Amino acid sequence: MTDLTTQSCQPKVDKLDQPRVDELLRQVPEWSAATDLSSIERSYGFDDFYRTMAFVNAVAWIANGEDHHPDLEVSYAKCVVRFSTHSVKGLSNNDFICAAKVDALLK
């Protein structure tokens, strides 16, 4: 199994099926998939707004570098990150690559 953080997002991707989603979720265990496999998401908690915003900016840096951008819900001490691949109307490897890279920010 290749470490997702060493991979890069690709411009042409395929939509993933349930078995592949389940396999990739094991590599990012704190993320969950929508029941219709349209997205994956994770909620991150922080001590204060400053740390939340620092995290948001780091996520933005990763997203720009990978050219794969999440939906973010930001509040004072929490950020929900949600990835999906609009071009396939569901999930692709790119979503899991970015999820792993976002997780790596806090390790």
Secondary structure, DSSP 4 states (H G I P E B T S, - for coil): ---GGG----SS--PPPHHHHHHHHTTSTT-EE-TTSS-EEEEEE-SSHHHHHHHHHHHHHHHHHHT---EEEEETTEEEEEE-BGGGTB--HHHHHHHHHHHHTT-
